[in-house]
């Protein structure tokens, strides 16, 4: 039998607390930060202005439909990324990947009010 050099070891110890807390904190913090950004934009940007998303459809009076479509797309991408957090195994070596997906999900959700201005 030949001596095979060991390959890179993977850290497959349990990270059950991180596996549970990362999606839950993303579900709480993502919408809270997005709502805060939206509120600040309304307070600083003014209430009577037409959002840039609706600039092309002002004549047709379709701003509500366009806004809801854009927000629903952001919510759908956030939902897919949030579900991906649950699909990752609870290995300790995937902690960085899990955190990256959680931050990306929050950025996608915060981008919705930013696109409105």
N, C-alpha and C positions, 0 to 999 in steps of 0.2 A: 504494500500500500504506500502511495506517495504522500509526502508531506505537502499539503496545500496551504499556502499562506492565507491567513484569515483576511477576509474582506472587511470593508468598513462596517463597523457595528452600528446598528440603529438603536436608538433609545425608545424602546417600546414599553416603558413603564407607564403606569396609569396616570392620567392627569384628569381625573373625573371632575374635580372642582372647576377646572378651566373649561372642560367640555360642556359643563352645565351653565356656568356663569357667563361665558362669552356670548352665546346667543341671547340669553335673557337680558344682559346689560345692553346689547345692541338693540333689542326690541324696545327697551325703555329709553335709552339715551338718543338713539337716532331720530325718532319723531319729536322728542323734546327739543333737541338742537335745531331741527328743521323748522319747527314752529316758532322758536325764538328768533331765528334768522328772518323768517317771514314777517314776524311782528315788527322787528327793528326796521326792516325795509319799508313797511307800510308807514311807520312813524316818521322815518327820515325822508322817504321818497314822496309822500303825499298820497292822498286818497283819490283824487280826481283824475289822475293820469291813466291813460290806456297802457297796459303792459306791452312790451315789445313783441311778445308772441302774437298779439292780436293786431299788430299794425296793418297787416294785409287784409284782414277780415272785418275791419271796422265798418266798411260800407255795407256789408252783408249782415251785420249784427250777429256774428257767430263767435264772439269772443269767449263766451261761456263754454261752448263746445270745444274750442281749440284749447282753452286752459285746462279743462277737465281731462282731455285726451293726453296732454303733456304730463299732467300730474299723475294720471293713472299709469303711464309708461314708467315713470320713476318709481312708483310704488310697486309695480310688477317686478322690476329689476331688483329692488330692495328685497322683495319677498323671495326671489330665486336665490339671491346671495345669502339671505338669512337661513333658508332651508339647506343650503350647502354647508353652513356651519354645523348643522346637526348630522350631516352625512359623513363628515370627517371622522376618522377613528379618534379615540381618546388617548392616543399616544403622546408622550411628552415632547417628542421631536417635532410634532406638528403644531406646537403652540404658536410659533411665528406665523405660519400659514393661516391659522385660525384668526389671529389678531389682524393680519393683513386683510382678510376677507371681511372682517367686522368693520374695519376702518373704511374699506371701499364701499360697503353697504351704507354706512352713514354719510359718506361723501355723495353718493348717488341720491340719497334722500334730501340732503341739504342743497343739492344743485337745482332742485325744482323751484324753490322760491328765488334763487339767483337768476334763473332763466326768465322769470316773470318780469324782472326789471329791465 
